[in-house]
């Protein structure tokens, strides 16, 4: 699993260092957006949590899944196993 995580992290870091590399792909799939709007959307959703969720991010996911399970939206999941390394 760490190899896949490393590949994803390297890809994200490359994209941050070379934003022009994905520009044509982004604009091809954007709906009526100019480049500045597309860039601001990317900045909004691709951030430090993308690189590493950290304890705060893992806790947020844990809380979201727990609330969804309480409401019957998703089945209860063994999320504890995902977060044990983060001491949640």
PDB file with one MODEL, atoms N, CA, C and O in Angstrom:
MODEL        1
ATOM      1  N   UNK A   1       0.814  -1.183   0.000  1.00  0.00           N
ATOM      2  CA  UNK A   1       0.000   0.000   0.000  1.00  0.00           C
ATOM      3  C   UNK A   1       0.863   1.255   0.000  1.00  0.00           C
ATOM      4  O   UNK A   1       0.501   2.244  -0.638  1.00  0.00           O
ATOM      5  N   UNK A   2       1.990   1.241   0.697  1.00  0.00           N
ATOM      6  CA  UNK A   2       2.818   2.447   0.757  1.00  0.00           C
ATOM      7  C   UNK A   2       3.383   2.809  -0.611  1.00  0.00           C
ATOM      8  O   UNK A   2       3.601   3.990  -0.883  1.00  0.00           O
ATOM      9  N   UNK A   3       3.628   1.825  -1.482  1.00  0.00           N
ATOM     10  CA  UNK A   3       4.122   2.118  -2.823  1.00  0.00           C
ATOM     11  C   UNK A   3       3.086   2.909  -3.609  1.00  0.00           C
ATOM     12  O   UNK A   3       3.430   3.888  -4.272  1.00  0.00           O
ATOM     13  N   UNK A   4       1.837   2.502  -3.546  1.00  0.00           N
ATOM     14  CA  UNK A   4       0.766   3.222  -4.238  1.00  0.00           C
ATOM     15  C   UNK A   4       0.630   4.623  -3.664  1.00  0.00           C
ATOM     16  O   UNK A   4       0.500   5.594  -4.409  1.00  0.00           O
ATOM     17  N   UNK A   5       0.661   4.728  -2.355  1.00  0.00           N
ATOM     18  CA  UNK A   5       0.577   6.036  -1.705  1.00  0.00           C
ATOM     19  C   UNK A   5       1.716   6.935  -2.160  1.00  0.00           C
ATOM     20  O   UNK A   5       1.506   8.118  -2.424  1.00  0.00           O
ATOM     21  N   UNK A   6       2.916   6.385  -2.254  1.00  0.00           N
ATOM     22  CA  UNK A   6       4.067   7.162  -2.714  1.00  0.00           C
ATOM     23  C   UNK A   6       3.878   7.633  -4.149  1.00  0.00           C
ATOM     24  O   UNK A   6       4.194   8.779  -4.469  1.00  0.00           O
ATOM     25  N   UNK A   7       3.368   6.765  -5.017  1.00  0.00           N
ATOM     26  CA  UNK A   7       3.129   7.155  -6.418  1.00  0.00           C
ATOM     27  C   UNK A   7       2.121   8.294  -6.504  1.00  0.00           C
ATOM     28  O   UNK A   7       2.312   9.251  -7.254  1.00  0.00           O
ATOM     29  N   UNK A   8       1.050   8.182  -5.731  1.00  0.00           N
ATOM     30  CA  UNK A   8       0.025   9.231  -5.743  1.00  0.00           C
ATOM     31  C   UNK A   8       0.615  10.543  -5.224  1.00  0.00           C
ATOM     32  O   UNK A   8       0.395  11.603  -5.811  1.00  0.00           O
ATOM     33  N   UNK A   9       1.353  10.468  -4.137  1.00  0.00           N
ATOM     34  CA  UNK A   9       1.969  11.674  -3.565  1.00  0.00           C
ATOM     35  C   UNK A   9       2.944  12.310  -4.564  1.00  0.00           C
ATOM     36  O   UNK A   9       2.964  13.532  -4.717  1.00  0.00           O
ATOM     37  N   UNK A  10       3.746  11.489  -5.240  1.00  0.00           N
ATOM     38  CA  UNK A  10       4.678  12.010  -6.242  1.00  0.00           C
ATOM     39  C   UNK A  10       3.932  12.661  -7.401  1.00  0.00           C
ATOM     40  O   UNK A  10       4.363  13.692  -7.918  1.00  0.00           O
ATOM     41  N   UNK A  11       2.821  12.066  -7.808  1.00  0.00           N
ATOM     42  CA  UNK A  11       2.016  12.626  -8.893  1.00  0.00           C
ATOM     43  C   UNK A  11       1.447  13.984  -8.498  1.00  0.00           C
ATOM     44  O   UNK A  11       1.470  14.928  -9.288  1.00  0.00           O
ATOM     45  N   UNK A  12       0.943  14.076  -7.288  1.00  0.00           N
ATOM     46  CA  UNK A  12       0.383  15.339  -6.800  1.00  0.00           C
ATOM     47  C   UNK A  12       1.475  16.400  -6.722  1.00  0.00           C
ATOM     48  O   UNK A  12       1.264  17.537  -7.145  1.00  0.00           O
ATOM     49  N   UNK A  13       2.618  16.046  -6.196  1.00  0.00           N
ATOM     50  CA  UNK A  13       3.704  17.005  -6.085  1.00  0.00           C
ATOM     51  C   UNK A  13       4.199  17.455  -7.453  1.00  0.00           C
ATOM     52  O   UNK A  13       4.544  18.622  -7.636  1.00  0.00           O
ATOM     53  N   UNK A  14       4.237  16.537  -8.415  1.00  0.00           N
ATOM     54  CA  UNK A  14       4.613  16.906  -9.783  1.00  0.00           C
ATOM     55  C   UNK A  14       3.589  17.886 -10.357  1.00  0.00           C
ATOM     56  O   UNK A  14       3.956  18.888 -10.971  1.00  0.00           O
ATOM     57  N   UNK A  15       2.315  17.592 -10.155  1.00  0.00           N
ATOM     58  CA  UNK A  15       1.259  18.471 -10.676  1.00  0.00           C
ATOM     59  C   UNK A  15       1.350  19.867 -10.063  1.00  0.00           C
ATOM     60  O   UNK A  15       1.131  20.861 -10.755  1.00  0.00           O
ATOM     61  N   UNK A  16       1.671  19.949  -8.769  1.00  0.00           N
ATOM     62  CA  UNK A  16       1.828  21.259  -8.127  1.00  0.00           C
ATOM     63  C   UNK A  16       3.033  22.001  -8.696  1.00  0.00           C
ATOM     64  O   UNK A  16       2.979  23.212  -8.909  1.00  0.00           O
ATOM     65  N   UNK A  17       4.116  21.276  -8.940  1.00  0.00           N
ATOM     66  CA  UNK A  17       5.337  21.903  -9.459  1.00  0.00           C
ATOM     67  C   UNK A  17       5.212  22.277 -10.935  1.00  0.00           C
ATOM     68  O   UNK A  17       5.891  23.191 -11.402  1.00  0.00           O
ATOM     69  N   UNK A  18       4.349  21.575 -11.669  1.00  0.00           N
ATOM     70  CA  UNK A  18       4.200  21.780 -13.114  1.00  0.00           C
ATOM     71  C   UNK A  18       2.721  21.884 -13.493  1.00  0.00           C
ATOM     72  O   UNK A  18       2.210  21.015 -14.200  1.00  0.00           O
ATOM     73  N   UNK A  19       2.030  22.922 -13.040  1.00  0.00           N
ATOM     74  CA  UNK A  19       0.588  23.020 -13.302  1.00  0.00           C
ATOM     75  C   UNK A  19       0.231  23.047 -14.789  1.00  0.00           C
ATOM     76  O   UNK A  19      -0.866  22.636 -15.168  1.00  0.00           O
ATOM     77  N   UNK A  20       1.139  23.522 -15.626  1.00  0.00           N
ATOM     78  CA  UNK A  20       0.864  23.566 -17.058  1.00  0.00           C
ATOM     79  C   UNK A  20       0.764  22.168 -17.677  1.00  0.00           C
ATOM     80  O   UNK A  20       0.181  22.008 -18.750  1.00  0.00           O
ATOM     81  N   UNK A  21       1.326  21.165 -17.013  1.00  0.00           N
ATOM     82  CA  UNK A  21       1.318  19.806 -17.548  1.00  0.00           C
ATOM     83  C   UNK A  21      -0.087  19.223 -17.652  1.00  0.00           C
ATOM     84  O   UNK A  21      -0.354  18.410 -18.537  1.00  0.00           O
ATOM     85  N   UNK A  22      -0.982  19.628 -16.762  1.00  0.00           N
ATOM     86  CA  UNK A  22      -2.352  19.094 -16.790  1.00  0.00           C
ATOM     87  C   UNK A  22      -3.381  20.113 -17.276  1.00  0.00           C
ATOM     88  O   UNK A  22      -4.577  19.827 -17.307  1.00  0.00           O
ATOM     89  N   UNK A  23      -2.916  21.288 -17.651  1.00  0.00           N
ATOM     90  CA  UNK A  23      -3.819  22.374 -18.027  1.00  0.00           C
ATOM     91  C   UNK A  23      -4.760  21.997 -19.170  1.00  0.00           C
ATOM     92  O   UNK A  23      -5.959  22.258 -19.080  1.00  0.00           O
ATOM     93  N   UNK A  24      -4.248  21.390 -20.240  1.00  0.00           N
ATOM     94  CA  UNK A  24      -5.113  21.052 -21.374  1.00  0.00           C
ATOM     95  C   UNK A  24      -6.154  20.003 -20.980  1.00  0.00           C
ATOM     96  O   UNK A  24      -7.300  20.068 -21.425  1.00  0.00           O
ATOM     97  N   UNK A  25      -5.757  19.040 -20.150  1.00  0.00           N
ATOM     98  CA  UNK A  25      -6.708  18.026 -19.691  1.00  0.00           C
ATOM     99  C   UNK A  25      -7.812  18.663 -18.850  1.00  0.00           C
ATOM    100  O   UNK A  25      -8.992  18.365 -19.030  1.00  0.00           O
ATOM    101  N   UNK A  26      -7.422  19.531 -17.942  1.00  0.00           N
ATOM    102  CA  UNK A  26      -8.401  20.191 -17.075  1.00  0.00           C
ATOM    103  C   UNK A  26      -9.370  21.015 -17.904  1.00  0.00           C
ATOM    104  O   UNK A  26     -10.583  20.933 -17.706  1.00  0.00           O
ATOM    105  N   UNK A  27      -8.853  21.802 -18.822  1.00  0.00           N
ATOM    106  CA  UNK A  27      -9.713  22.677 -19.612  1.00  0.00           C
ATOM    107  C   UNK A  27     -10.610  21.874 -20.566  1.00  0.00           C
ATOM    108  O   UNK A  27     -11.722  22.301 -20.878  1.00  0.00           O
ATOM    109  N   UNK A  28     -10.137  20.732 -21.021  1.00  0.00           N
ATOM    110  CA  UNK A  28     -10.952  19.867 -21.887  1.00  0.00           C
ATOM    111  C   UNK A  28     -12.187  19.360 -21.144  1.00  0.00           C
ATOM    112  O   UNK A  28     -13.243  19.171 -21.749  1.00  0.00           O
ATOM    113  N   UNK A  29     -12.059  19.140 -19.841  1.00  0.00           N
ATOM    114  CA  UNK A  29     -13.155  18.593 -19.043  1.00  0.00           C
ATOM    115  C   UNK A  29     -13.903  19.649 -18.219  1.00  0.00           C
ATOM    116  O   UNK A  29     -14.870  19.326 -17.529  1.00  0.00           O
ATOM    117  N   UNK A  30     -13.466  20.885 -18.291  1.00  0.00           N
ATOM    118  CA  UNK A  30     -14.138  21.964 -17.571  1.00  0.00           C
ATOM    119  C   UNK A  30     -15.405  22.361 -18.326  1.00  0.00           C
ATOM    120  O   UNK A  30     -15.466  22.269 -19.552  1.00  0.00           O
ATOM    121  N   UNK A  31     -16.386  22.793 -17.594  1.00  0.00           N
ATOM    122  CA  UNK A  31     -17.633  23.236 -18.210  1.00  0.00           C
ATOM    123  C   UNK A  31     -17.718  24.756 -18.135  1.00  0.00           C
ATOM    124  O   UNK A  31     -17.939  25.326 -17.067  1.00  0.00           O
ATOM    125  N   UNK A  32     -17.539  25.397 -19.279  1.00  0.00           N
ATOM    126  CA  UNK A  32     -17.669  26.854 -19.392  1.00  0.00           C
ATOM    127  C   UNK A  32     -16.838  27.605 -18.355  1.00  0.00           C
ATOM    128  O   UNK A  32     -17.323  28.557 -17.744  1.00  0.00           O
ATOM    129  N   UNK A  33     -15.619  27.191 -18.157  1.00  0.00           N
ATOM    130  CA  UNK A  33     -14.756  27.863 -17.192  1.00  0.00           C
ATOM    131  C   UNK A  33     -13.567  28.492 -17.902  1.00  0.00           C
ATOM    132  O   UNK A  33     -13.000  27.913 -18.829  1.00  0.00           O
ATOM    133  N   UNK A  34     -13.204  29.670 -17.455  1.00  0.00           N
ATOM    134  CA  UNK A  34     -11.949  30.194 -17.965  1.00  0.00           C
ATOM    135  C   UNK A  34     -10.826  29.609 -17.114  1.00  0.00           C
ATOM    136  O   UNK A  34     -11.085  28.965 -16.097  1.00  0.00           O
ATOM    137  N   UNK A  35      -9.605  29.829 -17.520  1.00  0.00           N
ATOM    138  CA  UNK A  35      -8.462  29.213 -16.847  1.00  0.00           C
ATOM    139  C   UNK A  35      -8.341  29.627 -15.385  1.00  0.00           C
ATOM    140  O   UNK A  35      -7.935  28.819 -14.549  1.00  0.00           O
ATOM    141  N   UNK A  36      -8.684  30.863 -15.066  1.00  0.00           N
ATOM    142  CA  UNK A  36      -8.568  31.334 -13.680  1.00  0.00           C
ATOM    143  C   UNK A  36      -9.585  30.644 -12.768  1.00  0.00           C
ATOM    144  O   UNK A  36      -9.272  30.323 -11.622  1.00  0.00           O
ATOM    145  N   UNK A  37     -10.787  30.418 -13.269  1.00  0.00           N
ATOM    146  CA  UNK A  37     -11.814  29.718 -12.484  1.00  0.00           C
ATOM    147  C   UNK A  37     -11.384  28.269 -12.276  1.00  0.00           C
ATOM    148  O   UNK A  37     -11.476  27.746 -11.166  1.00  0.00           O
ATOM    149  N   UNK A  38     -10.916  27.620 -13.340  1.00  0.00           N
ATOM    150  CA  UNK A  38     -10.453  26.233 -13.217  1.00  0.00           C
ATOM    151  C   UNK A  38      -9.321  26.134 -12.203  1.00  0.00           C
ATOM    152  O   UNK A  38      -9.306  25.224 -11.374  1.00  0.00           O
ATOM    153  N   UNK A  39      -8.370  27.068 -12.264  1.00  0.00           N
ATOM    154  CA  UNK A  39      -7.247  27.053 -11.320  1.00  0.00           C
ATOM    155  C   UNK A  39      -7.728  27.252  -9.887  1.00  0.00           C
ATOM    156  O   UNK A  39      -7.208  26.615  -8.971  1.00  0.00           O
ATOM    157  N   UNK A  40      -8.706  28.121  -9.682  1.00  0.00           N
ATOM    158  CA  UNK A  40      -9.199  28.329  -8.320  1.00  0.00           C
ATOM    159  C   UNK A  40      -9.941  27.104  -7.803  1.00  0.00           C
ATOM    160  O   UNK A  40      -9.873  26.805  -6.611  1.00  0.00           O
ATOM    161  N   UNK A  41     -10.651  26.387  -8.676  1.00  0.00           N
ATOM    162  CA  UNK A  41     -11.303  25.141  -8.256  1.00  0.00           C
ATOM    163  C   UNK A  41     -10.271  24.091  -7.877  1.00  0.00           C
ATOM    164  O   UNK A  41     -10.434  23.387  -6.881  1.00  0.00           O
ATOM    165  N   UNK A  42      -9.226  23.985  -8.657  1.00  0.00           N
ATOM    166  CA  UNK A  42      -8.165  23.019  -8.339  1.00  0.00           C
ATOM    167  C   UNK A  42      -7.538  23.384  -6.994  1.00  0.00           C
ATOM    168  O   UNK A  42      -7.330  22.514  -6.148  1.00  0.00           O
ATOM    169  N   UNK A  43      -7.237  24.667  -6.797  1.00  0.00           N
ATOM    170  CA  UNK A  43      -6.647  25.098  -5.527  1.00  0.00           C
ATOM    171  C   UNK A  43      -7.559  24.810  -4.341  1.00  0.00           C
ATOM    172  O   UNK A  43      -7.085  24.510  -3.246  1.00  0.00           O
ATOM    173  N   UNK A  44      -8.871  24.901  -4.562  1.00  0.00           N
ATOM    174  CA  UNK A  44      -9.825  24.645  -3.492  1.00  0.00           C
ATOM    175  C   UNK A  44      -9.831  23.169  -3.089  1.00  0.00           C
ATOM    176  O   UNK A  44      -9.878  22.850  -1.901  1.00  0.00           O
ATOM    177  N   UNK A  45      -9.783  22.278  -4.067  1.00  0.00           N
ATOM    178  CA  UNK A  45      -9.949  20.850  -3.784  1.00  0.00           C
ATOM    179  C   UNK A  45      -8.648  20.051  -3.726  1.00  0.00           C
ATOM    180  O   UNK A  45      -8.630  18.954  -3.169  1.00  0.00           O
ATOM    181  N   UNK A  46      -7.584  20.568  -4.277  1.00  0.00           N
ATOM    182  CA  UNK A  46      -6.294  19.880  -4.224  1.00  0.00           C
ATOM    183  C   UNK A  46      -5.399  20.729  -3.327  1.00  0.00           C
ATOM    184  O   UNK A  46      -4.859  21.755  -3.742  1.00  0.00           O
ATOM    185  N   UNK A  47      -5.261  20.272  -2.091  1.00  0.00           N
ATOM    186  CA  UNK A  47      -4.560  21.070  -1.084  1.00  0.00           C
ATOM    187  C   UNK A  47      -3.676  20.169  -0.232  1.00  0.00           C
ATOM    188  O   UNK A  47      -3.409  19.027  -0.608  1.00  0.00           O
ATOM    189  N   UNK A  48      -3.229  20.662   0.892  1.00  0.00           N
ATOM    190  CA  UNK A  48      -2.339  19.866   1.749  1.00  0.00           C
ATOM    191  C   UNK A  48      -2.993  18.566   2.225  1.00  0.00           C
ATOM    192  O   UNK A  48      -2.295  17.580   2.460  1.00  0.00           O
ATOM    193  N   UNK A  49      -4.318  18.548   2.368  1.00  0.00           N
ATOM    194  CA  UNK A  49      -4.992  17.303   2.743  1.00  0.00           C
ATOM    195  C   UNK A  49      -4.851  16.262   1.631  1.00  0.00           C
ATOM    196  O   UNK A  49      -4.890  15.061   1.900  1.00  0.00           O
ATOM    197  N   UNK A  50      -4.690  16.708   0.400  1.00  0.00           N
ATOM    198  CA  UNK A  50      -4.484  15.785  -0.715  1.00  0.00           C
ATOM    199  C   UNK A  50      -3.160  15.059  -0.549  1.00  0.00           C
ATOM    200  O   UNK A  50      -3.062  13.859  -0.807  1.00  0.00           O
ATOM    201  N   UNK A  51      -2.157  15.785  -0.122  1.00  0.00           N
ATOM    202  CA  UNK A  51      -0.827  15.193   0.055  1.00  0.00           C
ATOM    203  C   UNK A  51      -0.801  14.253   1.257  1.00  0.00           C
ATOM    204  O   UNK A  51      -0.272  13.145   1.180  1.00  0.00           O
ATOM    205  N   UNK A  52      -1.379  14.708   2.363  1.00  0.00           N
ATOM    206  CA  UNK A  52      -1.354  13.911   3.598  1.00  0.00           C
ATOM    207  C   UNK A  52      -2.531  14.351   4.464  1.00  0.00           C
ATOM    208  O   UNK A  52      -2.582  15.491   4.926  1.00  0.00           O
ATOM    209  N   UNK A  53      -3.468  13.442   4.675  1.00  0.00           N
ATOM    210  CA  UNK A  53      -4.634  13.782   5.482  1.00  0.00           C
ATOM    211  C   UNK A  53      -4.258  14.159   6.903  1.00  0.00           C
ATOM    212  O   UNK A  53      -4.909  15.001   7.522  1.00  0.00           O
ATOM    213  N   UNK A  54      -3.223  13.547   7.413  1.00  0.00           N
ATOM    214  CA  UNK A  54      -2.823  13.812   8.786  1.00  0.00           C
ATOM    215  C   UNK A  54      -3.912  13.371   9.755  1.00  0.00           C
ATOM    216  O   UNK A  54      -4.951  12.858   9.340  1.00  0.00           O
ATOM    217  N   UNK A  55      -3.678  13.565  11.003  1.00  0.00           N
ATOM    218  CA  UNK A  55      -4.627  13.160  12.037  1.00  0.00           C
ATOM    219  C   UNK A  55      -5.956  13.872  11.875  1.00  0.00           C
ATOM    220  O   UNK A  55      -7.013  13.255  12.006  1.00  0.00           O
ATOM    221  N   UNK A  56      -5.911  15.169  11.589  1.00  0.00           N
ATOM    222  CA  UNK A  56      -7.140  15.948  11.441  1.00  0.00           C
ATOM    223  C   UNK A  56      -8.012  15.407  10.298  1.00  0.00           C
ATOM    224  O   UNK A  56      -9.226  15.279  10.454  1.00  0.00           O
ATOM    225  N   UNK A  57      -7.408  15.096   9.175  1.00  0.00           N
ATOM    226  CA  UNK A  57      -8.152  14.572   8.037  1.00  0.00           C
ATOM    227  C   UNK A  57      -8.736  13.198   8.308  1.00  0.00           C
ATOM    228  O   UNK A  57      -9.885  12.927   7.958  1.00  0.00           O
ATOM    229  N   UNK A  58      -7.944  12.326   8.933  1.00  0.00           N
ATOM    230  CA  UNK A  58      -8.449  10.988   9.265  1.00  0.00           C
ATOM    231  C   UNK A  58      -9.593  11.062  10.272  1.00  0.00           C
ATOM    232  O   UNK A  58     -10.554  10.297  10.188  1.00  0.00           O
ATOM    233  N   UNK A  59      -9.485  11.968  11.203  1.00  0.00           N
ATOM    234  CA  UNK A  59     -10.585  12.132  12.171  1.00  0.00           C
ATOM    235  C   UNK A  59     -11.843  12.630  11.474  1.00  0.00           C
ATOM    236  O   UNK A  59     -12.949  12.206  11.811  1.00  0.00           O
ATOM    237  N   UNK A  60     -11.684  13.518  10.515  1.00  0.00           N
ATOM    238  CA  UNK A  60     -12.837  14.029   9.772  1.00  0.00           C
ATOM    239  C   UNK A  60     -13.517  12.908   8.987  1.00  0.00           C
ATOM    240  O   UNK A  60     -14.745  12.819   8.974  1.00  0.00           O
ATOM    241  N   UNK A  61     -12.744  12.069   8.344  1.00  0.00           N
ATOM    242  CA  UNK A  61     -13.311  10.939   7.603  1.00  0.00           C
ATOM    243  C   UNK A  61     -14.008   9.985   8.559  1.00  0.00           C
ATOM    244  O   UNK A  61     -15.116   9.522   8.289  1.00  0.00           O
ATOM    245  N   UNK A  62     -13.358   9.695   9.667  1.00  0.00           N
ATOM    246  CA  UNK A  62     -13.944   8.806  10.674  1.00  0.00           C
ATOM    247  C   UNK A  62     -15.291   9.356  11.144  1.00  0.00           C
ATOM    248  O   UNK A  62     -16.270   8.616  11.237  1.00  0.00           O
ATOM    249  N   UNK A  63     -15.336  10.645  11.436  1.00  0.00           N
ATOM    250  CA  UNK A  63     -16.568  11.276  11.915  1.00  0.00           C
ATOM    251  C   UNK A  63     -17.649  11.253  10.837  1.00  0.00           C
ATOM    252  O   UNK A  63     -18.806  10.946  11.123  1.00  0.00           O
ATOM    253  N   UNK A  64     -17.281  11.570   9.623  1.00  0.00           N
ATOM    254  CA  UNK A  64     -18.244  11.556   8.513  1.00  0.00           C
ATOM    255  C   UNK A  64     -18.842  10.162   8.324  1.00  0.00           C
ATOM    256  O   UNK A  64     -20.058  10.021   8.197  1.00  0.00           O
ATOM    257  N   UNK A  65     -18.001   9.146   8.306  1.00  0.00           N
ATOM    258  CA  UNK A  65     -18.500   7.774   8.139  1.00  0.00           C
ATOM    259  C   UNK A  65     -19.345   7.339   9.328  1.00  0.00           C
ATOM    260  O   UNK A  65     -20.358   6.664   9.148  1.00  0.00           O
ATOM    261  N   UNK A  66     -18.946   7.714  10.539  1.00  0.00           N
ATOM    262  CA  UNK A  66     -19.723   7.343  11.728  1.00  0.00           C
ATOM    263  C   UNK A  66     -21.106   7.985  11.694  1.00  0.00           C
ATOM    264  O   UNK A  66     -22.105   7.332  11.995  1.00  0.00           O
ATOM    265  N   UNK A  67     -21.163   9.268  11.327  1.00  0.00           N
ATOM    266  CA  UNK A  67     -22.463   9.957  11.245  1.00  0.00           C
ATOM    267  C   UNK A  67     -23.338   9.353  10.146  1.00  0.00           C
ATOM    268  O   UNK A  67     -24.540   9.171  10.337  1.00  0.00           O
ATOM    269  N   UNK A  68     -22.744   9.048   9.013  1.00  0.00           N
ATOM    270  CA  UNK A  68     -23.507   8.446   7.905  1.00  0.00           C
ATOM    271  C   UNK A  68     -24.030   7.071   8.302  1.00  0.00           C
ATOM    272  O   UNK A  68     -25.150   6.704   7.947  1.00  0.00           O
ATOM    273  N   UNK A  69     -23.224   6.312   9.034  1.00  0.00           N
ATOM    274  CA  UNK A  69     -23.676   4.988   9.493  1.00  0.00           C
ATOM    275  C   UNK A  69     -24.810   5.128  10.506  1.00  0.00           C
ATOM    276  O   UNK A  69     -25.761   4.347  10.475  1.00  0.00           O
ATOM    277  N   UNK A  70     -24.724   6.109  11.403  1.00  0.00           N
ATOM    278  CA  UNK A  70     -25.791   6.335  12.387  1.00  0.00           C
ATOM    279  C   UNK A  70     -27.114   6.670  11.704  1.00  0.00           C
ATOM    280  O   UNK A  70     -28.180   6.302  12.197  1.00  0.00           O
ATOM    281  N   UNK A  71     -27.047   7.363  10.577  1.00  0.00           N
ATOM    282  CA  UNK A  71     -28.247   7.749   9.833  1.00  0.00           C
ATOM    283  C   UNK A  71     -28.711   6.669   8.871  1.00  0.00           C
ATOM    284  O   UNK A  71     -29.740   6.823   8.214  1.00  0.00           O
ATOM    285  N   UNK A  72     -27.960   5.578   8.784  1.00  0.00           N
ATOM    286  CA  UNK A  72     -28.323   4.484   7.887  1.00  0.00           C
ATOM    287  C   UNK A  72     -27.998   4.764   6.425  1.00  0.00           C
ATOM    288  O   UNK A  72     -28.500   4.076   5.536  1.00  0.00           O
ATOM    289  N   UNK A  73     -27.176   5.751   6.174  1.00  0.00           N
ATOM    290  CA  UNK A  73     -26.812   6.102   4.802  1.00  0.00           C
ATOM    291  C   UNK A  73     -25.785   5.127   4.252  1.00  0.00           C
ATOM    292  O   UNK A  73     -25.823   4.773   3.074  1.00  0.00           O
ATOM    293  N   UNK A  74     -24.881   4.702   5.095  1.00  0.00           N
ATOM    294  CA  UNK A  74     -23.868   3.714   4.722  1.00  0.00           C
ATOM    295  C   UNK A  74     -23.863   2.638   5.800  1.00  0.00           C
ATOM    296  O   UNK A  74     -24.255   2.896   6.938  1.00  0.00           O
ATOM    297  N   UNK A  75     -23.428   1.453   5.451  1.00  0.00           N
ATOM    298  CA  UNK A  75     -23.340   0.417   6.490  1.00  0.00           C
ATOM    299  C   UNK A  75     -22.192   0.734   7.447  1.00  0.00           C
ATOM    300  O   UNK A  75     -21.224   1.391   7.066  1.00  0.00           O
ATOM    301  N   UNK A  76     -22.304   0.269   8.676  1.00  0.00           N
ATOM    302  CA  UNK A  76     -21.185   0.463   9.604  1.00  0.00           C
ATOM    303  C   UNK A  76     -19.918  -0.138   9.004  1.00  0.00           C
ATOM    304  O   UNK A  76     -19.948  -1.221   8.419  1.00  0.00           O
ATOM    305  N   UNK A  77     -18.830   0.564   9.153  1.00  0.00           N
ATOM    306  CA  UNK A  77     -17.563   0.087   8.590  1.00  0.00           C
ATOM    307  C   UNK A  77     -16.527  -0.021   9.687  1.00  0.00           C
ATOM    308  O   UNK A  77     -16.586   0.702  10.682  1.00  0.00           O
ATOM    309  N   UNK A  78     -15.593  -0.908   9.509  1.00  0.00           N
ATOM    310  CA  UNK A  78     -14.536  -1.073  10.519  1.00  0.00           C
ATOM    311  C   UNK A  78     -13.479   0.018  10.350  1.00  0.00           C
ATOM    312  O   UNK A  78     -12.313  -0.284  10.096  1.00  0.00           O
ATOM    313  N   UNK A  79     -13.876   1.275  10.489  1.00  0.00           N
ATOM    314  CA  UNK A  79     -12.954   2.384  10.257  1.00  0.00           C
ATOM    315  C   UNK A  79     -11.827   2.435  11.272  1.00  0.00           C
ATOM    316  O   UNK A  79     -10.779   3.023  11.004  1.00  0.00           O
ATOM    317  N   UNK A  80     -12.024   1.837  12.418  1.00  0.00           N
ATOM    318  CA  UNK A  80     -10.982   1.857  13.459  1.00  0.00           C
ATOM    319  C   UNK A  80      -9.658   1.342  12.903  1.00  0.00           C
ATOM    320  O   UNK A  80      -8.601   1.895  13.205  1.00  0.00           O
ATOM    321  N   UNK A  81      -9.712   0.288  12.096  1.00  0.00           N
ATOM    322  CA  UNK A  81      -8.487  -0.286  11.556  1.00  0.00           C
ATOM    323  C   UNK A  81      -7.708   0.729  10.701  1.00  0.00           C
ATOM    324  O   UNK A  81      -6.477   0.729  10.696  1.00  0.00           O
ATOM    325  N   UNK A  82      -8.431   1.581   9.989  1.00  0.00           N
ATOM    326  CA  UNK A  82      -7.776   2.571   9.132  1.00  0.00           C
ATOM    327  C   UNK A  82      -7.043   3.628   9.937  1.00  0.00           C
ATOM    328  O   UNK A  82      -6.066   4.209   9.466  1.00  0.00           O
ATOM    329  N   UNK A  83      -7.510   3.874  11.143  1.00  0.00           N
ATOM    330  CA  UNK A  83      -6.987   5.000  11.884  1.00  0.00           C
ATOM    331  C   UNK A  83      -6.135   4.623  13.069  1.00  0.00           C
ATOM    332  O   UNK A  83      -5.609   5.504  13.749  1.00  0.00           O
ATOM    333  N   UNK A  84      -5.981   3.334  13.339  1.00  0.00           N
ATOM    334  CA  UNK A  84      -5.196   2.926  14.500  1.00  0.00           C
ATOM    335  C   UNK A  84      -3.782   3.491  14.456  1.00  0.00           C
ATOM    336  O   UNK A  84      -3.233   3.863  15.493  1.00  0.00           O
ATOM    337  N   UNK A  85      -3.191   3.560  13.274  1.00  0.00           N
ATOM    338  CA  UNK A  85      -1.839   4.073  13.149  1.00  0.00           C
ATOM    339  C   UNK A  85      -1.781   5.561  13.499  1.00  0.00           C
ATOM    340  O   UNK A  85      -0.729   6.080  13.873  1.00  0.00           O
ATOM    341  N   UNK A  86      -2.910   6.230  13.376  1.00  0.00           N
ATOM    342  CA  UNK A  86      -2.978   7.661  13.675  1.00  0.00           C
ATOM    343  C   UNK A  86      -3.437   7.904  15.115  1.00  0.00           C
ATOM    344  O   UNK A  86      -3.602   9.056  15.516  1.00  0.00           O
ATOM    345  N   UNK A  87      -3.646   6.843  15.897  1.00  0.00           N
ATOM    346  CA  UNK A  87      -4.034   6.903  17.294  1.00  0.00           C
ATOM    347  C   UNK A  87      -5.349   7.634  17.501  1.00  0.00           C
ATOM    348  O   UNK A  87      -5.472   8.480  18.387  1.00  0.00           O
ATOM    349  N   UNK A  88      -6.322   7.300  16.678  1.00  0.00           N
ATOM    350  CA  UNK A  88      -7.645   7.908  16.834  1.00  0.00           C
ATOM    351  C   UNK A  88      -8.495   7.013  17.699  1.00  0.00           C
ATOM    352  O   UNK A  88      -9.655   7.330  17.964  1.00  0.00           O
TER     353      UNK A  88
ENDMDL
END
